[in-house]
Amino acid sequence: MKAVDIRAMSVDLLGDELAKLKKEQFNLRFQKATGQLEKTSRVKEVRRDIARVKTIARQKAAEAKA
């Protein structure tokens, strides 16, 4: 997911996207523990997407305060 796409989302959508990514991260960790994970690079992608969403959500919250 690109930062441009994330910036276009509203704060509510960012929260929904964050929840979806965290659920996917949990499922990936579970698959890794059971040896069923096929695409190991997806773990890194999801972790970085979570960081992007959190960063942009924080920036939008700071803009709303100012």
N, CA, C, O and CB atoms as a CASP TS submission, in Angstrom:
PFRMAT TS
TARGET T0000
AUTHOR 0000-0000-0000
METHOD Language model
MODEL 1
PARENT N/A
ATOM      1  N   MET     1       0.839  -1.167   0.000  1.00  0.00           N
ATOM      2  CA  MET     1       0.000   0.000   0.000  1.00  0.00           C
ATOM      3  C   MET     1       0.889   1.237   0.000  1.00  0.00           C
ATOM      4  O   MET     1       1.866   1.316   0.745  1.00  0.00           O
ATOM      5  CB  MET     1      -0.958  -0.006   1.210  1.00  0.00           C
ATOM      6  N   LYS     2       0.542   2.183  -0.832  1.00  0.00           N
ATOM      7  CA  LYS     2       1.345   3.390  -0.961  1.00  0.00           C
ATOM      8  C   LYS     2       0.843   4.472  -0.013  1.00  0.00           C
ATOM      9  O   LYS     2      -0.336   4.517   0.337  1.00  0.00           O
ATOM     10  CB  LYS     2       1.324   3.896  -2.405  1.00  0.00           C
ATOM     11  N   ALA     3       1.760   5.338   0.391  1.00  0.00           N
ATOM     12  CA  ALA     3       1.419   6.416   1.316  1.00  0.00           C
ATOM     13  C   ALA     3       0.389   7.361   0.703  1.00  0.00           C
ATOM     14  O   ALA     3      -0.446   7.913   1.419  1.00  0.00           O
ATOM     15  CB  ALA     3       2.678   7.194   1.714  1.00  0.00           C
ATOM     16  N   VAL     4       0.439   7.552  -0.605  1.00  0.00           N
ATOM     17  CA  VAL     4      -0.523   8.425  -1.283  1.00  0.00           C
ATOM     18  C   VAL     4      -1.936   7.895  -1.098  1.00  0.00           C
ATOM     19  O   VAL     4      -2.866   8.664  -0.855  1.00  0.00           O
ATOM     20  CB  VAL     4      -0.189   8.545  -2.786  1.00  0.00           C
ATOM     21  N   ASP     5      -2.098   6.586  -1.213  1.00  0.00           N
ATOM     22  CA  ASP     5      -3.412   5.963  -1.030  1.00  0.00           C
ATOM     23  C   ASP     5      -3.893   6.128   0.410  1.00  0.00           C
ATOM     24  O   ASP     5      -5.073   6.378   0.655  1.00  0.00           O
ATOM     25  CB  ASP     5      -3.357   4.468  -1.403  1.00  0.00           C
ATOM     26  N   ILE     6      -2.981   5.990   1.345  1.00  0.00           N
ATOM     27  CA  ILE     6      -3.339   6.092   2.759  1.00  0.00           C
ATOM     28  C   ILE     6      -3.725   7.527   3.113  1.00  0.00           C
ATOM     29  O   ILE     6      -4.671   7.747   3.868  1.00  0.00           O
ATOM     30  CB  ILE     6      -2.172   5.618   3.648  1.00  0.00           C
ATOM     31  N   ARG     7      -2.993   8.507   2.568  1.00  0.00           N
ATOM     32  CA  ARG     7      -3.294   9.914   2.850  1.00  0.00           C
ATOM     33  C   ARG     7      -4.675  10.317   2.344  1.00  0.00           C
ATOM     34  O   ARG     7      -5.289  11.234   2.889  1.00  0.00           O
ATOM     35  CB  ARG     7      -2.238  10.811   2.221  1.00  0.00           C
ATOM     36  N   ALA     8      -5.167   9.642   1.308  1.00  0.00           N
ATOM     37  CA  ALA     8      -6.476   9.956   0.746  1.00  0.00           C
ATOM     38  C   ALA     8      -7.620   9.455   1.629  1.00  0.00           C
ATOM     39  O   ALA     8      -8.768   9.860   1.445  1.00  0.00           O
ATOM     40  CB  ALA     8      -6.597   9.356  -0.643  1.00  0.00           C
ATOM     41  N   MET     9      -7.314   8.582   2.577  1.00  0.00           N
ATOM     42  CA  MET     9      -8.353   8.012   3.444  1.00  0.00           C
ATOM     43  C   MET     9      -8.732   8.973   4.566  1.00  0.00           C
ATOM     44  O   MET     9      -7.938   9.815   4.986  1.00  0.00           O
ATOM     45  CB  MET     9      -7.882   6.680   4.036  1.00  0.00           C
ATOM     46  N   SER    10      -9.968   8.821   5.039  1.00  0.00           N
ATOM     47  CA  SER    10     -10.405   9.599   6.194  1.00  0.00           C
ATOM     48  C   SER    10      -9.880   8.932   7.465  1.00  0.00           C
ATOM     49  O   SER    10      -9.339   7.827   7.423  1.00  0.00           O
ATOM     50  CB  SER    10     -11.962   9.724   6.230  1.00  0.00           C
ATOM     51  N   VAL    11     -10.048   9.616   8.587  1.00  0.00           N
ATOM     52  CA  VAL    11      -9.564   9.087   9.857  1.00  0.00           C
ATOM     53  C   VAL    11     -10.292   7.783  10.207  1.00  0.00           C
ATOM     54  O   VAL    11      -9.679   6.850  10.726  1.00  0.00           O
ATOM     55  CB  VAL    11      -9.754  10.128  10.982  1.00  0.00           C
ATOM     56  N   ASP    12     -11.589   7.720   9.924  1.00  0.00           N
ATOM     57  CA  ASP    12     -12.352   6.497  10.201  1.00  0.00           C
ATOM     58  C   ASP    12     -11.857   5.327   9.354  1.00  0.00           C
ATOM     59  O   ASP    12     -11.721   4.205   9.842  1.00  0.00           O
ATOM     60  CB  ASP    12     -13.845   6.732   9.944  1.00  0.00           C
ATOM     61  N   LEU    13     -11.591   5.606   8.082  1.00  0.00           N
ATOM     62  CA  LEU    13     -11.089   4.556   7.206  1.00  0.00           C
ATOM     63  C   LEU    13      -9.701   4.100   7.636  1.00  0.00           C
ATOM     64  O   LEU    13      -9.363   2.923   7.505  1.00  0.00           O
ATOM     65  CB  LEU    13     -11.058   5.040   5.761  1.00  0.00           C
ATOM     66  N   LEU    14      -8.903   5.023   8.146  1.00  0.00           N
ATOM     67  CA  LEU    14      -7.569   4.648   8.633  1.00  0.00           C
ATOM     68  C   LEU    14      -7.679   3.680   9.804  1.00  0.00           C
ATOM     69  O   LEU    14      -6.912   2.722   9.900  1.00  0.00           O
ATOM     70  CB  LEU    14      -6.771   5.901   9.053  1.00  0.00           C
ATOM     71  N   GLY    15      -8.625   3.932  10.685  1.00  0.00           N
ATOM     72  CA  GLY    15      -8.841   3.023  11.815  1.00  0.00           C
ATOM     73  C   GLY    15      -9.266   1.646  11.355  1.00  0.00           C
ATOM     74  O   GLY    15      -8.804   0.636  11.884  1.00  0.00           O
ATOM     75  N   ASP    16     -10.156   1.606  10.361  1.00  0.00           N
ATOM     76  CA  ASP    16     -10.601   0.320   9.819  1.00  0.00           C
ATOM     77  C   ASP    16      -9.453  -0.416   9.142  1.00  0.00           C
ATOM     78  O   ASP    16      -9.299  -1.626   9.305  1.00  0.00           O
ATOM     79  CB  ASP    16     -11.750   0.527   8.827  1.00  0.00           C
ATOM     80  N   GLU    17      -8.646   0.326   8.378  1.00  0.00           N
ATOM     81  CA  GLU    17      -7.511  -0.274   7.685  1.00  0.00           C
ATOM     82  C   GLU    17      -6.490  -0.815   8.685  1.00  0.00           C
ATOM     83  O   GLU    17      -5.913  -1.882   8.477  1.00  0.00           O
ATOM     84  CB  GLU    17      -6.850   0.751   6.752  1.00  0.00           C
ATOM     85  N   LEU    18      -6.274  -0.069   9.771  1.00  0.00           N
ATOM     86  CA  LEU    18      -5.334  -0.510  10.797  1.00  0.00           C
ATOM     87  C   LEU    18      -5.809  -1.814  11.438  1.00  0.00           C
ATOM     88  O   LEU    18      -5.015  -2.730  11.655  1.00  0.00           O
ATOM     89  CB  LEU    18      -5.159   0.581  11.870  1.00  0.00           C
ATOM     90  N   ALA    19      -7.091  -1.892  11.736  1.00  0.00           N
ATOM     91  CA  ALA    19      -7.647  -3.114  12.325  1.00  0.00           C
ATOM     92  C   ALA    19      -7.500  -4.297  11.363  1.00  0.00           C
ATOM     93  O   ALA    19      -7.178  -5.409  11.782  1.00  0.00           O
ATOM     94  CB  ALA    19      -9.133  -2.908  12.691  1.00  0.00           C
ATOM     95  N   LYS    20      -7.737  -4.049  10.079  1.00  0.00           N
ATOM     96  CA  LYS    20      -7.613  -5.108   9.082  1.00  0.00           C
ATOM     97  C   LYS    20      -6.170  -5.602   8.983  1.00  0.00           C
ATOM     98  O   LYS    20      -5.917  -6.804   8.901  1.00  0.00           O
ATOM     99  CB  LYS    20      -8.097  -4.611   7.715  1.00  0.00           C
ATOM    100  N   LEU    21      -5.231  -4.656   8.991  1.00  0.00           N
ATOM    101  CA  LEU    21      -3.819  -5.029   8.894  1.00  0.00           C
ATOM    102  C   LEU    21      -3.345  -5.778  10.129  1.00  0.00           C
ATOM    103  O   LEU    21      -2.560  -6.719  10.014  1.00  0.00           O
ATOM    104  CB  LEU    21      -2.963  -3.794   8.684  1.00  0.00           C
ATOM    105  N   LYS    22      -3.806  -5.379  11.304  1.00  0.00           N
ATOM    106  CA  LYS    22      -3.415  -6.071  12.531  1.00  0.00           C
ATOM    107  C   LYS    22      -3.968  -7.495  12.546  1.00  0.00           C
ATOM    108  O   LYS    22      -3.305  -8.416  13.023  1.00  0.00           O
ATOM    109  CB  LYS    22      -3.905  -5.295  13.766  1.00  0.00           C
ATOM    110  N   LYS    23      -5.179  -7.673  12.026  1.00  0.00           N
ATOM    111  CA  LYS    23      -5.760  -9.008  11.952  1.00  0.00           C
ATOM    112  C   LYS    23      -4.957  -9.875  10.979  1.00  0.00           C
ATOM    113  O   LYS    23      -4.701 -11.049  11.244  1.00  0.00           O
ATOM    114  CB  LYS    23      -7.242  -8.934  11.517  1.00  0.00           C
ATOM    115  N   GLU    24      -4.562  -9.272   9.840  1.00  0.00           N
ATOM    116  CA  GLU    24      -3.748 -10.011   8.882  1.00  0.00           C
ATOM    117  C   GLU    24      -2.392 -10.374   9.480  1.00  0.00           C
ATOM    118  O   GLU    24      -1.881 -11.472   9.260  1.00  0.00           O
ATOM    119  CB  GLU    24      -3.558  -9.193   7.603  1.00  0.00           C
ATOM    120  N   GLN    25      -1.810  -9.437  10.243  1.00  0.00           N
ATOM    121  CA  GLN    25      -0.527  -9.702  10.884  1.00  0.00           C
ATOM    122  C   GLN    25      -0.647 -10.873  11.859  1.00  0.00           C
ATOM    123  O   GLN    25       0.235 -11.731  11.913  1.00  0.00           O
ATOM    124  CB  GLN    25      -0.021  -8.445  11.616  1.00  0.00           C
ATOM    125  N   PHE    26      -1.728 -10.909  12.621  1.00  0.00           N
ATOM    126  CA  PHE    26      -1.952 -12.015  13.540  1.00  0.00           C
ATOM    127  C   PHE    26      -2.051 -13.337  12.782  1.00  0.00           C
ATOM    128  O   PHE    26      -1.448 -14.336  13.175  1.00  0.00           O
ATOM    129  CB  PHE    26      -3.223 -11.776  14.362  1.00  0.00           C
ATOM    130  N   ASN    27      -2.815 -13.330  11.695  1.00  0.00           N
ATOM    131  CA  ASN    27      -2.975 -14.556  10.913  1.00  0.00           C
ATOM    132  C   ASN    27      -1.652 -15.010  10.310  1.00  0.00           C
ATOM    133  O   ASN    27      -1.374 -16.208  10.253  1.00  0.00           O
ATOM    134  CB  ASN    27      -4.004 -14.346   9.807  1.00  0.00           C
ATOM    135  N   LEU    28      -0.838 -14.063   9.861  1.00  0.00           N
ATOM    136  CA  LEU    28       0.467 -14.422   9.297  1.00  0.00           C
ATOM    137  C   LEU    28       1.379 -15.023  10.362  1.00  0.00           C
ATOM    138  O   LEU    28       2.089 -15.995  10.106  1.00  0.00           O
ATOM    139  CB  LEU    28       1.136 -13.190   8.667  1.00  0.00           C
ATOM    140  N   ARG    29       1.354 -14.439  11.557  1.00  0.00           N
ATOM    141  CA  ARG    29       2.172 -14.992  12.643  1.00  0.00           C
ATOM    142  C   ARG    29       1.706 -16.393  13.003  1.00  0.00           C
ATOM    143  O   ARG    29       2.523 -17.268  13.289  1.00  0.00           O
ATOM    144  CB  ARG    29       2.117 -14.082  13.884  1.00  0.00           C
ATOM    145  N   PHE    30       0.401 -16.607  12.990  1.00  0.00           N
ATOM    146  CA  PHE    30      -0.139 -17.927  13.293  1.00  0.00           C
ATOM    147  C   PHE    30       0.285 -18.929  12.231  1.00  0.00           C
ATOM    148  O   PHE    30       0.661 -20.057  12.553  1.00  0.00           O
ATOM    149  CB  PHE    30      -1.668 -17.875  13.397  1.00  0.00           C
ATOM    150  N   GLN    31       0.226 -18.521  10.955  1.00  0.00           N
ATOM    151  CA  GLN    31       0.646 -19.406   9.873  1.00  0.00           C
ATOM    152  C   GLN    31       2.135 -19.733   9.980  1.00  0.00           C
ATOM    153  O   GLN    31       2.548 -20.861   9.714  1.00  0.00           O
ATOM    154  CB  GLN    31       0.340 -18.767   8.511  1.00  0.00           C
ATOM    155  N   LYS    32       2.932 -18.746  10.370  1.00  0.00           N
ATOM    156  CA  LYS    32       4.369 -18.979  10.509  1.00  0.00           C
ATOM    157  C   LYS    32       4.644 -19.986  11.624  1.00  0.00           C
ATOM    158  O   LYS    32       5.500 -20.860  11.484  1.00  0.00           O
ATOM    159  CB  LYS    32       5.107 -17.657  10.790  1.00  0.00           C
ATOM    160  N   ALA    33       3.918 -19.860  12.720  1.00  0.00           N
ATOM    161  CA  ALA    33       4.127 -20.760  13.860  1.00  0.00           C
ATOM    162  C   ALA    33       3.740 -22.192  13.526  1.00  0.00           C
ATOM    163  O   ALA    33       4.335 -23.137  14.044  1.00  0.00           O
ATOM    164  CB  ALA    33       3.328 -20.281  15.064  1.00  0.00           C
ATOM    165  N   THR    34       2.745 -22.354  12.662  1.00  0.00           N
ATOM    166  CA  THR    34       2.298 -23.697  12.312  1.00  0.00           C
ATOM    167  C   THR    34       2.988 -24.231  11.058  1.00  0.00           C
ATOM    168  O   THR    34       2.728 -25.356  10.631  1.00  0.00           O
ATOM    169  CB  THR    34       0.798 -23.703  12.111  1.00  0.00           C
ATOM    170  N   GLY    35       3.864 -23.423  10.474  1.00  0.00           N
ATOM    171  CA  GLY    35       4.609 -23.859   9.302  1.00  0.00           C
ATOM    172  C   GLY    35       3.843 -23.792   8.001  1.00  0.00           C
ATOM    173  O   GLY    35       4.227 -24.441   7.028  1.00  0.00           O
ATOM    174  N   GLN    36       2.763 -23.021   7.959  1.00  0.00           N
ATOM    175  CA  GLN    36       1.928 -22.938   6.766  1.00  0.00           C
ATOM    176  C   GLN    36       2.176 -21.669   5.950  1.00  0.00           C
ATOM    177  O   GLN    36       1.565 -21.486   4.897  1.00  0.00           O
ATOM    178  CB  GLN    36       0.477 -23.008   7.159  1.00  0.00           C
ATOM    179  N   LEU    37       3.055 -20.799   6.416  1.00  0.00           N
ATOM    180  CA  LEU    37       3.291 -19.530   5.738  1.00  0.00           C
ATOM    181  C   LEU    37       4.102 -19.759   4.469  1.00  0.00           C
ATOM    182  O   LEU    37       5.204 -20.305   4.515  1.00  0.00           O
ATOM    183  CB  LEU    37       4.016 -18.538   6.669  1.00  0.00           C
ATOM    184  N   GLU    38       3.543 -19.335   3.332  1.00  0.00           N
ATOM    185  CA  GLU    38       4.215 -19.540   2.057  1.00  0.00           C
ATOM    186  C   GLU    38       5.000 -18.295   1.630  1.00  0.00           C
ATOM    187  O   GLU    38       6.145 -18.398   1.189  1.00  0.00           O
ATOM    188  CB  GLU    38       3.196 -19.914   0.982  1.00  0.00           C
ATOM    189  N   LYS    39       4.383 -17.132   1.764  1.00  0.00           N
ATOM    190  CA  LYS    39       5.023 -15.896   1.313  1.00  0.00           C
ATOM    191  C   LYS    39       5.531 -15.144   2.543  1.00  0.00           C
ATOM    192  O   LYS    39       4.815 -14.330   3.125  1.00  0.00           O
ATOM    193  CB  LYS    39       4.027 -15.008   0.477  1.00  0.00           C
ATOM    194  N   THR    40       6.766 -15.425   2.927  1.00  0.00           N
ATOM    195  CA  THR    40       7.310 -14.850   4.156  1.00  0.00           C
ATOM    196  C   THR    40       7.515 -13.342   4.058  1.00  0.00           C
ATOM    197  O   THR    40       7.525 -12.659   5.083  1.00  0.00           O
ATOM    198  CB  THR    40       8.623 -15.518   4.497  1.00  0.00           C
ATOM    199  N   SER    41       7.675 -12.815   2.866  1.00  0.00           N
ATOM    200  CA  SER    41       7.897 -11.376   2.709  1.00  0.00           C
ATOM    201  C   SER    41       6.649 -10.569   3.070  1.00  0.00           C
ATOM    202  O   SER    41       6.743  -9.372   3.340  1.00  0.00           O
ATOM    203  CB  SER    41       8.322 -11.063   1.273  1.00  0.00           C
ATOM    204  N   ARG    42       5.495 -11.208   3.076  1.00  0.00           N
ATOM    205  CA  ARG    42       4.245 -10.507   3.397  1.00  0.00           C
ATOM    206  C   ARG    42       4.252 -10.007   4.844  1.00  0.00           C
ATOM    207  O   ARG    42       3.629  -8.988   5.142  1.00  0.00           O
ATOM    208  CB  ARG    42       3.033 -11.435   3.165  1.00  0.00           C
ATOM    209  N   VAL    43       4.941 -10.701   5.739  1.00  0.00           N
ATOM    210  CA  VAL    43       5.024 -10.283   7.141  1.00  0.00           C
ATOM    211  C   VAL    43       5.660  -8.894   7.220  1.00  0.00           C
ATOM    212  O   VAL    43       5.167  -8.019   7.931  1.00  0.00           O
ATOM    213  CB  VAL    43       5.843 -11.312   7.982  1.00  0.00           C
ATOM    214  N   LYS    44       6.740  -8.703   6.499  1.00  0.00           N
ATOM    215  CA  LYS    44       7.449  -7.422   6.488  1.00  0.00           C
ATOM    216  C   LYS    44       6.586  -6.332   5.856  1.00  0.00           C
ATOM    217  O   LYS    44       6.542  -5.208   6.356  1.00  0.00           O
ATOM    218  CB  LYS    44       8.783  -7.551   5.730  1.00  0.00           C
ATOM    219  N   GLU    45       5.904  -6.657   4.764  1.00  0.00           N
ATOM    220  CA  GLU    45       5.041  -5.687   4.091  1.00  0.00           C
ATOM    221  C   GLU    45       3.928  -5.205   5.015  1.00  0.00           C
ATOM    222  O   GLU    45       3.652  -4.008   5.097  1.00  0.00           O
ATOM    223  CB  GLU    45       4.441  -6.298   2.823  1.00  0.00           C
ATOM    224  N   VAL    46       3.299  -6.138   5.703  1.00  0.00           N
ATOM    225  CA  VAL    46       2.188  -5.792   6.593  1.00  0.00           C
ATOM    226  C   VAL    46       2.684  -4.928   7.745  1.00  0.00           C
ATOM    227  O   VAL    46       2.034  -3.953   8.122  1.00  0.00           O
ATOM    228  CB  VAL    46       1.505  -7.066   7.134  1.00  0.00           C
ATOM    229  N   ARG    47       3.839  -5.288   8.305  1.00  0.00           N
ATOM    230  CA  ARG    47       4.396  -4.509   9.408  1.00  0.00           C
ATOM    231  C   ARG    47       4.665  -3.064   8.970  1.00  0.00           C
ATOM    232  O   ARG    47       4.393  -2.126   9.719  1.00  0.00           O
ATOM    233  CB  ARG    47       5.696  -5.163   9.925  1.00  0.00           C
ATOM    234  N   ARG    48       5.184  -2.895   7.789  1.00  0.00           N
ATOM    235  CA  ARG    48       5.463  -1.544   7.291  1.00  0.00           C
ATOM    236  C   ARG    48       4.185  -0.793   6.953  1.00  0.00           C
ATOM    237  O   ARG    48       4.109   0.419   7.155  1.00  0.00           O
ATOM    238  CB  ARG    48       6.360  -1.609   6.063  1.00  0.00           C
ATOM    239  N   ASP    49       3.178  -1.496   6.441  1.00  0.00           N
ATOM    240  CA  ASP    49       1.893  -0.851   6.165  1.00  0.00           C
ATOM    241  C   ASP    49       1.250  -0.356   7.458  1.00  0.00           C
ATOM    242  O   ASP    49       0.662   0.725   7.489  1.00  0.00           O
ATOM    243  CB  ASP    49       0.946  -1.824   5.438  1.00  0.00           C
ATOM    244  N   ILE    50       1.361  -1.149   8.520  1.00  0.00           N
ATOM    245  CA  ILE    50       0.829  -0.731   9.821  1.00  0.00           C
ATOM    246  C   ILE    50       1.526   0.545  10.275  1.00  0.00           C
ATOM    247  O   ILE    50       0.878   1.472  10.759  1.00  0.00           O
ATOM    248  CB  ILE    50       1.007  -1.852  10.880  1.00  0.00           C
ATOM    249  N   ALA    51       2.825   0.590  10.121  1.00  0.00           N
ATOM    250  CA  ALA    51       3.584   1.783  10.515  1.00  0.00           C
ATOM    251  C   ALA    51       3.158   2.990   9.691  1.00  0.00           C
ATOM    252  O   ALA    51       3.022   4.089  10.228  1.00  0.00           O
ATOM    253  CB  ALA    51       5.095   1.542  10.354  1.00  0.00           C
ATOM    254  N   ARG    52       2.944   2.797   8.389  1.00  0.00           N
ATOM    255  CA  ARG    52       2.506   3.903   7.534  1.00  0.00           C
ATOM    256  C   ARG    52       1.157   4.441   7.971  1.00  0.00           C
ATOM    257  O   ARG    52       0.960   5.651   8.077  1.00  0.00           O
ATOM    258  CB  ARG    52       2.437   3.457   6.081  1.00  0.00           C
ATOM    259  N   VAL    53       0.231   3.524   8.223  1.00  0.00           N
ATOM    260  CA  VAL    53      -1.125   3.936   8.619  1.00  0.00           C
ATOM    261  C   VAL    53      -1.071   4.689   9.946  1.00  0.00           C
ATOM    262  O   VAL    53      -1.717   5.728  10.091  1.00  0.00           O
ATOM    263  CB  VAL    53      -2.068   2.702   8.735  1.00  0.00           C
ATOM    264  N   LYS    54      -0.316   4.183  10.910  1.00  0.00           N
ATOM    265  CA  LYS    54      -0.213   4.847  12.211  1.00  0.00           C
ATOM    266  C   LYS    54       0.408   6.230  12.084  1.00  0.00           C
ATOM    267  O   LYS    54      -0.044   7.181  12.722  1.00  0.00           O
ATOM    268  CB  LYS    54       0.607   3.997  13.176  1.00  0.00           C
ATOM    269  N   THR    55       1.442   6.341  11.264  1.00  0.00           N
ATOM    270  CA  THR    55       2.131   7.621  11.087  1.00  0.00           C
ATOM    271  C   THR    55       1.199   8.657  10.474  1.00  0.00           C
ATOM    272  O   THR    55       1.111   9.784  10.960  1.00  0.00           O
ATOM    273  CB  THR    55       3.377   7.447  10.207  1.00  0.00           C
ATOM    274  N   ILE    56       0.511   8.278   9.417  1.00  0.00           N
ATOM    275  CA  ILE    56      -0.373   9.228   8.737  1.00  0.00           C
ATOM    276  C   ILE    56      -1.576   9.566   9.605  1.00  0.00           C
ATOM    277  O   ILE    56      -2.045  10.703   9.584  1.00  0.00           O
ATOM    278  CB  ILE    56      -0.840   8.662   7.389  1.00  0.00           C
ATOM    279  N   ALA    57      -2.083   8.604  10.365  1.00  0.00           N
ATOM    280  CA  ALA    57      -3.195   8.888  11.281  1.00  0.00           C
ATOM    281  C   ALA    57      -2.766   9.885  12.345  1.00  0.00           C
ATOM    282  O   ALA    57      -3.530  10.776  12.717  1.00  0.00           O
ATOM    283  CB  ALA    57      -3.701   7.592  11.943  1.00  0.00           C
ATOM    284  N   ARG    58      -1.551   9.733  12.826  1.00  0.00           N
ATOM    285  CA  ARG    58      -1.014  10.665  13.830  1.00  0.00           C
ATOM    286  C   ARG    58      -0.845  12.055  13.239  1.00  0.00           C
ATOM    287  O   ARG    58      -1.142  13.047  13.905  1.00  0.00           O
ATOM    288  CB  ARG    58       0.333  10.159  14.377  1.00  0.00           C
ATOM    289  N   GLN    59      -0.377  12.143  12.014  1.00  0.00           N
ATOM    290  CA  GLN    59      -0.214  13.436  11.344  1.00  0.00           C
ATOM    291  C   GLN    59      -1.560  14.114  11.145  1.00  0.00           C
ATOM    292  O   GLN    59      -1.684  15.322  11.345  1.00  0.00           O
ATOM    293  CB  GLN    59       0.492  13.259   9.992  1.00  0.00           C
ATOM    294  N   LYS    60      -2.569  13.341  10.750  1.00  0.00           N
ATOM    295  CA  LYS    60      -3.903  13.921  10.552  1.00  0.00           C
ATOM    296  C   LYS    60      -4.482  14.402  11.885  1.00  0.00           C
ATOM    297  O   LYS    60      -5.149  15.436  11.931  1.00  0.00           O
ATOM    298  CB  LYS    60      -4.853  12.889   9.896  1.00  0.00           C
ATOM    299  N   ALA    61      -4.237  13.673  12.947  1.00  0.00           N
ATOM    300  CA  ALA    61      -4.720  14.086  14.266  1.00  0.00           C
ATOM    301  C   ALA    61      -4.045  15.376  14.708  1.00  0.00           C
ATOM    302  O   ALA    61      -4.685  16.243  15.302  1.00  0.00           O
ATOM    303  CB  ALA    61      -4.475  12.979  15.302  1.00  0.00           C
ATOM    304  N   ALA    62      -2.747  15.506  14.418  1.00  0.00           N
ATOM    305  CA  ALA    62      -2.016  16.730  14.779  1.00  0.00           C
ATOM    306  C   ALA    62      -2.511  17.917  13.971  1.00  0.00           C
ATOM    307  O   ALA    62      -2.598  19.029  14.491  1.00  0.00           O
ATOM    308  CB  ALA    62      -0.506  16.543  14.563  1.00  0.00           C
ATOM    309  N   GLU    63      -2.834  17.692  12.709  1.00  0.00           N
ATOM    310  CA  GLU    63      -3.369  18.758  11.864  1.00  0.00           C
ATOM    311  C   GLU    63      -4.727  19.212  12.351  1.00  0.00           C
ATOM    312  O   GLU    63      -5.049  20.399  12.302  1.00  0.00           O
ATOM    313  CB  GLU    63      -3.464  18.297  10.420  1.00  0.00           C
ATOM    314  N   ALA    64      -5.527  18.260  12.823  1.00  0.00           N
ATOM    315  CA  ALA    64      -6.869  18.593  13.307  1.00  0.00           C
ATOM    316  C   ALA    64      -6.784  19.434  14.584  1.00  0.00           C
ATOM    317  O   ALA    64      -7.623  20.306  14.806  1.00  0.00           O
ATOM    318  CB  ALA    64      -7.687  17.305  13.566  1.00  0.00           C
ATOM    319  N   LYS    65      -5.773  19.177  15.424  1.00  0.00           N
ATOM    320  CA  LYS    65      -5.616  19.952  16.656  1.00  0.00           C
ATOM    321  C   LYS    65      -5.170  21.364  16.364  1.00  0.00           C
ATOM    322  O   LYS    65      -5.616  22.310  17.014  1.00  0.00           O
ATOM    323  CB  LYS    65      -4.622  19.281  17.586  1.00  0.00           C
ATOM    324  N   ALA    66      -4.297  21.510  15.395  1.00  0.00           N
ATOM    325  CA  ALA    66      -3.727  22.831  15.105  1.00  0.00           C
ATOM    326  C   ALA    66      -4.663  23.729  14.350  1.00  0.00           C
ATOM    327  O   ALA    66      -4.312  24.867  14.041  1.00  0.00           O
ATOM    328  CB  ALA    66      -2.467  22.688  14.330  1.00  0.00           C
TER
END
